[in-house]
Amino acid sequence: MYNPFGDYVWEFRSPRSKFGPGALNELKVDLERLRVEKPFLITTKGWVKRGIVDRLREILGKDVPYWDGVEPEPSAESVEEAAKALAESGADSVIAIGGGSALDTAKIANLLATYGGRVRDYVAPPYGEGKPVPGPVKPMVAVPTTAGTGSEVTSVAVVTLKDVGVKVGISSDFLRPSLALLDPELTMTVPPKVTADTGMDALTHAVESYIAKPYWARERPEDPAKRPVYVGSFTVTDALAERAIELIGKYLRRAVYQGRTDLEARSGMLIASYLAGLAFGNAGVGLAHAASYPLGGRYKVTHGEAVGILLPAVLEFNAPANYEKAKRVGELLTGEKCPERDPAKCAEWAANAIRELQRDIKFTPGLEAVGVKEEDLMEMAKETLNQKRLLATNPRPVTEEDVYWVYKRSMRNY
């Protein structure tokens, strides 16, 4: 469809990537390629207990200074502590090992250690100053140990502002890691619940990028340099998202129940998360992510839980923008054709396929299960509309009433 005001140019952005069992053992060569000599490790206390510091010493042949204070759903305060440790270390590069929280912490810490300032300086209004990232940061190797966030290939990092009870994102091409190093052996010990939560995060990335507003529907920028990181869906992101949805439908149940011994399932999920990260890192996400931020800021809920709980209702809400893609989500996830002829019923069937997967993996059944109160829904709906960067690529315009409907519909998924 021709749009005289649309932007008919898309850009695909990605870091260099490496995948395979035991890929971490090649880290020394990778750092040499980056021409760095003094890396700094950002990780969790759990990975330090598992011996990751000793393993890096064996691989690199030297000690690596580290900071292990990564929090689940990291706060601005913890990220600023990491930045201080990184700046004081004199390092010329960053290695981030852990789940999405570790990778996001490392991205923002790298920014602050390089240019100074506080987290809020780079957070968009109304929660921060909205300053642009000034330029390149230190080379960073991102090593994900969960299959969900895709943070190893994206330009965004999420942080929690505890004083206002909301999660926010900082986004810039400069924050994208230099190398995504994917070693499925590092995901073998992830517990079933974390596997389920992160798997639903990956599925949400894939689905939201797939149904995102088409790139040509976005207004053309006056200056190509001001084209946003999230440009909307296009042929490449669609292909990546479709394959990610297929892999999740095939492997997530196995990864949850047989993950300690099923390397094939773990590998499939890590690739799915990576592909979904590439898809949403270019196309963008939408309402499920926007509505998850006030939810995650108020309640004790992981990011994967929040977006996953909201995903079926968001797919139903957005389906009228492209019924064919909504139906295709269900077909890719199940490997079956929609049994209905009515497009709206096929969209509902696809949403129910997501709910069935969630039930099978014992995923959190709805907002009620994490203590969400109905009286909070409208206030959270209002706050959701502040997430303009995320809503810009949602395929349908969104009102407070729409967000309220999604929350209400998500109180119990099964």
Backbone torsions as a table, in degrees:
resi	resn	phi	psi	omega
1	MET	NA	130.2	-176.8
2	TYR	-83.8	132.3	176.3
3	ASN	-124.1	110.0	-175.1
4	PRO	-62.1	-19.4	180.0
5	PHE	-103.9	1.2	-174.4
6	GLY	-76.8	164.6	178.5
7	ASP	-100.8	108.9	-176.2
8	TYR	-94.2	22.6	175.5
9	VAL	-120.5	129.9	171.6
10	TRP	-120.8	154.9	177.3
11	GLU	-124.5	139.1	176.0
12	PHE	-110.7	125.0	-176.0
13	ARG	-118.5	135.3	177.2
14	SER	-160.3	152.8	174.9
15	PRO	-87.2	169.4	169.4
16	ARG	-62.9	142.5	-173.9
17	SER	-133.6	150.2	177.9
18	LYS	-142.4	135.5	-178.0
19	PHE	-135.6	144.9	170.0
20	GLY	151.6	150.2	174.4
21	PRO	-57.5	127.4	-178.9
22	GLY	83.1	8.7	-178.0
23	ALA	-60.3	-28.0	179.9
24	LEU	-59.8	-28.3	-178.2
25	ASN	-65.3	-13.8	179.4
26	GLU	-96.5	11.6	-174.2
27	LEU	-59.6	-36.0	-179.0
28	LYS	-59.6	-44.1	178.1
29	VAL	-64.0	-39.6	-178.9
30	ASP	-64.7	-40.1	178.4
31	LEU	-68.4	-36.0	176.5
32	GLU	-63.4	-38.5	177.6
33	ARG	-63.5	-34.1	177.9
34	LEU	-79.1	-8.0	178.9
35	ARG	60.1	46.4	176.1
36	VAL	-121.8	155.0	-175.1
37	GLU	-129.3	-18.4	-173.7
38	LYS	-127.0	74.2	-179.1
39	PRO	-75.4	155.7	176.5
40	PHE	-125.4	129.8	-177.0
41	LEU	-93.6	131.0	170.6
42	ILE	-117.0	121.1	-174.9
43	THR	-154.3	-167.3	-179.3
44	THR	-107.6	161.9	175.7
45	LYS	-61.9	-33.5	178.8
46	GLY	-61.3	-42.1	179.9
47	TRP	-73.1	-29.6	174.2
48	VAL	-65.8	-41.4	177.9
49	LYS	-63.9	-31.4	178.9
50	ARG	-78.5	-2.4	173.4
51	GLY	94.4	21.1	-176.1
52	ILE	-66.4	-32.5	179.6
53	VAL	-65.4	-44.3	177.8
54	ASP	-64.2	-38.2	-179.7
55	ARG	-65.9	-41.4	177.5
56	LEU	-63.6	-36.2	177.2
57	ARG	-61.7	-40.9	178.7
58	GLU	-66.8	-41.6	-177.0
59	ILE	-70.3	-43.5	-173.2
60	LEU	-93.0	-16.5	-179.8
61	GLY	75.8	21.3	178.9
62	LYS	-162.2	162.8	176.6
63	ASP	-72.9	144.6	177.3
64	VAL	-119.6	118.6	176.1
65	PRO	-63.2	150.6	-175.2
66	TYR	-148.8	163.2	172.3
67	TRP	-130.4	126.7	-173.6
68	ASP	-120.6	31.4	-177.6
69	GLY	-95.4	20.0	-178.6
70	VAL	-60.4	131.1	177.0
71	GLU	-98.4	150.0	167.3
72	PRO	-64.3	137.0	-176.2
73	GLU	49.9	67.6	-166.4
74	PRO	-58.3	140.4	176.9
75	SER	-86.5	161.0	176.8
76	ALA	-59.5	-37.4	-178.3
77	GLU	-64.1	-42.3	-178.9
78	SER	-68.8	-37.2	178.7
79	VAL	-64.4	-39.2	179.1
80	GLU	-68.0	-32.5	174.0
81	GLU	-64.8	-41.9	178.0
82	ALA	-62.6	-40.5	179.5
83	ALA	-62.7	-40.1	178.8
84	LYS	-62.8	-45.0	179.6
85	ALA	-63.9	-40.1	179.3
86	LEU	-65.4	-45.5	-179.0
87	ALA	-62.7	-40.1	-178.0
88	GLU	-73.3	-18.3	-176.3
89	SER	-75.8	-22.4	-175.7
90	GLY	73.2	17.7	-177.8
91	ALA	-69.5	155.3	177.0
92	ASP	-109.2	4.7	-178.8
93	SER	-163.4	168.4	-177.2
94	VAL	-129.0	136.4	168.6
95	ILE	-114.0	124.1	177.2
96	ALA	-113.2	122.2	-179.8
97	ILE	-126.4	121.6	-179.8
98	GLY	150.8	-166.9	176.6
99	GLY	-78.0	-167.3	-177.5
100	GLY	-58.7	-32.6	179.9
101	SER	-64.0	-40.3	178.7
102	ALA	-67.6	-42.8	-178.4
103	LEU	-67.4	-42.2	178.9
104	ASP	-66.6	-40.6	176.4
105	THR	-57.8	-44.8	-177.8
106	ALA	-64.8	-39.0	-179.9
107	LYS	-60.9	-49.2	-176.6
108	ILE	-73.3	-37.7	176.9
109	ALA	-60.4	-39.2	178.0
110	ASN	-62.2	-42.7	177.6
111	LEU	-61.0	-49.9	-176.2
112	LEU	-69.0	-36.2	179.1
113	ALA	-68.1	-29.0	-178.1
114	THR	-82.7	-41.1	-172.5
115	TYR	-118.9	-4.8	-180.0
116	GLY	78.9	-177.1	178.7
117	GLY	95.2	-172.9	-179.7
118	ARG	-117.1	166.1	-179.8
119	VAL	-55.5	-45.7	-175.4
120	ARG	-64.1	-19.8	177.6
121	ASP	-59.1	-32.7	-173.1
122	TYR	-106.1	2.2	177.7
123	VAL	-87.6	137.6	-178.0
124	ALA	-67.5	151.2	173.9
125	PRO	-58.2	153.2	7.5
126	PRO	-88.0	5.2	-174.7
127	TYR	-94.7	-13.8	-178.2
128	GLY	-152.4	-171.8	-175.2
129	GLU	-82.3	-21.3	177.6
130	GLY	71.9	26.6	179.0
131	LYS	-69.9	141.5	176.1
132	PRO	-72.6	151.4	173.5
133	VAL	-65.5	124.7	-170.4
134	PRO	-65.0	-33.7	-175.0
135	GLY	178.5	-162.8	-177.3
136	PRO	-61.6	149.8	175.1
137	VAL	-111.8	-176.1	-179.5
138	LYS	-65.3	147.7	175.3
139	PRO	-55.4	139.1	-176.6
140	MET	-132.7	132.2	172.8
141	VAL	-104.0	120.6	-178.6
142	ALA	-103.8	122.2	-177.1
143	VAL	-119.9	94.8	-178.0
144	PRO	-74.8	139.7	177.3
145	THR	-115.0	6.3	170.5
146	THR	-130.2	158.9	-179.2
147	ALA	-108.3	88.1	-177.0
148	GLY	-164.4	-57.6	-167.8
149	THR	-75.5	-31.1	-174.8
150	GLY	68.7	12.9	-174.8
151	SER	-63.3	-19.4	-179.5
152	GLU	-65.1	-15.6	-178.0
153	VAL	-123.6	2.1	-174.3
154	THR	-105.0	168.2	-178.1
155	SER	-102.3	11.1	-175.3
156	VAL	-117.4	149.9	173.8
157	ALA	-136.9	138.6	-176.2
158	VAL	-108.9	138.8	-178.7
159	VAL	-140.6	152.8	-179.7
160	THR	-100.6	129.9	172.2
161	LEU	-96.9	98.4	-172.5
162	LYS	-64.2	-33.5	-174.5
163	ASP	-68.7	-24.8	178.4
164	VAL	-112.5	-0.2	175.6
165	GLY	63.6	47.3	-179.4
166	VAL	-147.4	149.0	172.6
167	LYS	-94.9	146.2	-179.6
168	VAL	-138.8	162.6	179.1
169	GLY	-120.4	149.1	170.7
170	ILE	-116.6	128.1	-174.0
171	SER	-131.3	132.8	175.0
172	SER	-166.7	143.0	175.9
173	ASP	-57.6	-27.0	-178.9
174	PHE	-68.0	-18.9	-178.4
175	LEU	-86.3	-8.8	-178.7
176	ARG	-64.9	131.4	-179.6
177	PRO	-58.9	155.6	177.8
178	SER	-76.3	-33.0	-179.2
179	LEU	-143.6	130.9	170.2
180	ALA	-99.7	115.2	-177.2
181	LEU	-111.5	108.1	-173.5
182	LEU	-108.2	111.4	179.8
183	ASP	-120.5	103.7	-175.4
184	PRO	-63.1	-20.4	177.6
185	GLU	-61.6	-26.9	-179.5
186	LEU	-75.1	-10.9	-179.2
187	THR	-100.1	-1.7	-171.7
188	MET	-65.4	-27.0	-175.6
189	THR	-97.7	7.0	-179.8
190	VAL	-65.6	128.7	-177.9
191	PRO	-64.0	158.6	-177.4
192	PRO	-55.8	-43.0	-178.2
193	LYS	-65.1	-42.6	178.3
194	VAL	-65.3	-38.1	176.5
195	THR	-60.4	-43.0	179.0
196	ALA	-65.4	-46.6	-178.1
197	ASP	-62.9	-47.2	-178.2
198	THR	-70.6	-32.6	176.4
199	GLY	-63.5	-38.9	177.1
200	MET	-71.4	-29.1	173.3
201	ASP	-62.2	-46.7	178.9
202	ALA	-61.9	-42.0	179.3
203	LEU	-63.6	-40.4	178.7
204	THR	-63.6	-41.3	176.1
205	HIS	-58.7	-45.8	-177.7
206	ALA	-65.0	-47.7	-176.5
207	VAL	-67.6	-45.4	-177.2
208	GLU	-67.5	-36.1	177.2
209	SER	-69.9	-33.4	-178.9
210	TYR	-67.6	-42.2	-177.4
211	ILE	-93.8	5.7	-178.3
212	ALA	-59.9	157.4	175.8
213	LYS	-51.7	135.2	178.4
214	PRO	-62.0	148.2	-175.6
215	TYR	-58.4	-33.6	-177.7
216	TRP	-74.4	-12.3	178.3
217	ALA	-83.7	-7.4	178.9
218	ARG	-88.1	143.9	-177.7
219	GLU	-66.0	139.2	-179.5
220	ARG	-69.3	128.4	178.5
221	PRO	-74.2	149.7	177.6
222	GLU	-64.9	-33.9	-179.2
223	ASP	-121.2	121.6	179.1
224	PRO	-54.7	-27.3	179.1
225	ALA	-65.8	-18.6	-179.0
226	LYS	-97.4	7.8	175.3
227	ARG	-60.9	131.0	-176.6
228	PRO	-67.8	160.0	176.5
229	VAL	-62.5	-44.2	177.8
230	TYR	-88.1	105.4	-173.0
231	VAL	-99.7	-5.6	-173.6
232	GLY	100.1	169.4	-175.2
233	SER	-74.7	146.3	174.4
234	PHE	-151.4	179.6	-169.1
235	THR	-53.5	-44.3	-176.5
236	VAL	-67.7	-46.1	-179.4
237	THR	-66.9	-34.5	176.8
238	ASP	-61.4	-44.2	-179.5
239	ALA	-63.4	-42.5	179.2
240	LEU	-64.6	-45.3	-178.6
241	ALA	-64.7	-41.5	179.8
242	GLU	-60.3	-46.0	-180.0
243	ARG	-65.6	-37.9	178.3
244	ALA	-61.9	-44.4	180.0
245	ILE	-61.8	-43.0	177.9
246	GLU	-58.8	-47.7	-177.6
247	LEU	-64.3	-38.9	179.2
248	ILE	-66.0	-42.1	176.4
249	GLY	-61.0	-32.9	-178.2
250	LYS	-81.4	-38.1	-166.5
251	TYR	-113.4	-17.6	-171.9
252	LEU	-64.7	-42.5	179.4
253	ARG	-59.8	-44.2	179.6
254	ARG	-64.1	-40.5	-179.1
255	ALA	-64.6	-36.5	179.6
256	VAL	-67.7	-44.5	-171.5
257	TYR	-96.4	-21.8	-177.5
258	GLN	-128.8	21.6	-169.0
259	GLY	-63.4	-25.8	-177.6
260	ARG	-72.5	-17.7	-178.0
261	THR	-126.9	-11.5	-173.1
262	ASP	-97.5	85.6	-179.0
263	LEU	-65.4	-32.6	178.9
264	GLU	-62.2	-45.0	180.0
265	ALA	-66.1	-42.7	178.8
266	ARG	-63.3	-40.9	178.7
267	SER	-64.8	-43.7	178.7
268	GLY	-60.5	-40.8	179.6
269	MET	-70.9	-36.7	179.0
270	LEU	-66.6	-39.7	175.6
271	ILE	-65.4	-41.2	179.1
272	ALA	-60.3	-44.6	178.8
273	SER	-62.0	-42.0	178.8
274	TYR	-62.8	-47.5	179.7
275	LEU	-63.4	-42.1	178.4
276	ALA	-65.2	-35.9	176.2
277	GLY	-63.3	-43.0	176.5
278	LEU	-63.2	-38.2	-179.3
279	ALA	-66.0	-55.3	-176.2
280	PHE	-75.0	-24.4	177.6
281	GLY	-66.3	-13.7	177.3
282	ASN	-115.0	-43.3	-177.5
283	ALA	-81.7	-33.5	-175.2
284	GLY	103.0	176.3	177.2
285	VAL	-119.2	-143.9	-176.7
286	GLY	-169.2	-139.0	-169.2
287	LEU	-63.7	-37.5	-179.2
288	ALA	-60.7	-41.9	178.7
289	HIS	-71.9	-42.6	-179.6
290	ALA	-60.6	-43.8	-178.3
291	ALA	-74.8	-18.3	179.6
292	SER	-75.4	-23.6	-174.3
293	TYR	-67.4	-51.6	175.4
294	PRO	-65.7	-30.1	177.8
295	LEU	-65.0	-48.4	-178.9
296	GLY	-68.2	-26.2	178.2
297	GLY	-75.0	-24.7	-176.3
298	ARG	-96.3	-37.6	-171.0
299	TYR	-116.9	158.5	178.6
300	LYS	-80.4	87.2	-176.3
301	VAL	-143.7	136.5	178.4
302	THR	-73.8	162.6	179.3
303	HIS	-61.2	-42.9	179.5
304	GLY	-62.8	-40.2	175.9
305	GLU	-60.9	-47.8	-174.6
306	ALA	-60.8	-51.9	-177.1
307	VAL	-70.0	-35.9	-179.2
308	GLY	-66.0	-40.7	178.0
309	ILE	-61.2	-38.8	-176.1
310	LEU	-80.8	-20.7	-170.5
311	LEU	-57.3	-47.7	-177.9
312	PRO	-58.9	-44.5	179.8
313	ALA	-67.0	-37.4	178.9
314	VAL	-65.1	-39.4	176.9
315	LEU	-62.5	-42.0	177.5
316	GLU	-62.9	-42.4	-179.3
317	PHE	-64.7	-44.2	-174.9
318	ASN	-82.9	-11.5	-175.2
319	ALA	-54.2	-39.7	-179.2
320	PRO	-59.0	-20.1	177.9
321	ALA	-72.5	-26.3	178.5
322	ASN	-165.5	84.4	-177.5
323	TYR	-60.7	-33.4	-177.6
324	GLU	-63.8	-43.8	178.5
325	LYS	-68.2	-38.2	178.2
326	ALA	-60.6	-44.6	177.0
327	LYS	-61.9	-41.8	-177.6
328	ARG	-61.7	-33.1	176.5
329	VAL	-56.5	-47.8	179.7
330	GLY	-64.3	-39.1	-179.0
331	GLU	-68.0	-40.4	178.2
332	LEU	-66.6	-39.9	-176.5
333	LEU	-70.1	-36.7	-174.4
334	THR	-101.2	-20.0	-173.3
335	GLY	74.8	15.7	-178.6
336	GLU	-123.9	158.3	175.1
337	LYS	-83.1	147.8	177.0
338	CYS	-61.5	129.7	-178.2
339	PRO	-78.3	-5.4	-176.8
340	GLU	-104.4	159.5	174.4
341	ARG	-100.2	-28.4	-179.6
342	ASP	-71.7	122.3	-179.4
343	PRO	-55.7	-39.8	-179.7
344	ALA	-65.3	-37.6	178.8
345	LYS	-69.9	-32.7	176.4
346	CYS	-67.0	-36.8	177.0
347	ALA	-64.6	-41.4	177.7
348	GLU	-65.2	-39.1	177.0
349	TRP	-61.1	-41.6	178.8
350	ALA	-63.9	-43.7	178.2
351	ALA	-62.3	-38.7	179.3
352	ASN	-70.2	-27.1	175.2
353	ALA	-65.3	-36.4	175.7
354	ILE	-66.1	-43.5	179.5
355	ARG	-62.6	-37.7	178.8
356	GLU	-65.5	-42.0	176.0
357	LEU	-60.3	-44.0	179.8
358	GLN	-61.1	-42.0	178.1
359	ARG	-63.3	-41.7	-177.8
360	ASP	-63.2	-34.7	-177.2
361	ILE	-97.1	8.5	179.8
362	LYS	58.0	40.2	175.4
363	PHE	-70.4	152.9	179.2
364	THR	-48.9	122.8	-168.3
365	PRO	-75.5	-8.4	179.4
366	GLY	163.5	177.6	-177.7
367	LEU	-64.5	-31.5	177.5
368	GLU	-57.0	-36.8	-174.3
369	ALA	-69.7	-18.9	177.3
370	VAL	-105.7	13.6	172.8
371	GLY	86.4	14.9	-179.3
372	VAL	-68.0	133.8	179.6
373	LYS	-101.3	139.2	-176.1
374	GLU	-61.5	-29.5	-179.3
375	GLU	-69.2	-14.8	178.4
376	ASP	-88.0	-12.7	-169.1
377	LEU	-62.8	-44.2	-176.2
378	MET	-69.0	-37.6	177.9
379	GLU	-64.7	-41.1	176.9
380	MET	-66.0	-35.2	177.8
381	ALA	-62.3	-41.1	177.8
382	LYS	-63.1	-43.2	-179.6
383	GLU	-66.3	-32.0	179.5
384	THR	-57.6	-36.8	-177.6
385	LEU	-67.2	-12.9	174.5
386	ASN	-73.8	-15.5	-177.2
387	GLN	-85.6	63.6	-173.0
388	LYS	-65.5	-35.3	-179.7
389	ARG	-61.3	-38.8	-178.6
390	LEU	-78.5	-38.3	-177.4
391	LEU	-75.8	-14.8	-177.7
392	ALA	-61.1	-28.1	-179.4
393	THR	-106.4	6.5	174.0
394	ASN	-65.5	137.9	-173.3
395	PRO	-70.4	-17.2	177.5
396	ARG	-124.1	146.9	171.5
397	PRO	-60.2	150.9	-174.4
398	VAL	-127.1	132.1	174.6
399	THR	-111.8	170.1	176.1
400	GLU	-57.6	-40.4	-179.2
401	GLU	-64.4	-36.2	177.5
402	ASP	-64.2	-45.3	-179.7
403	VAL	-64.3	-41.1	177.6
404	TYR	-57.6	-43.3	179.4
405	TRP	-60.4	-43.3	179.8
406	VAL	-62.9	-46.0	177.0
407	TYR	-59.3	-47.8	-177.4
408	LYS	-61.4	-42.6	-179.1
409	ARG	-67.4	-23.3	-176.0
410	SER	-95.7	5.0	-179.1
411	MET	-60.7	-35.5	175.9
412	ARG	-146.6	115.5	-179.3
413	ASN	-90.3	-26.1	176.6
414	TYR	-160.2	NA	NA
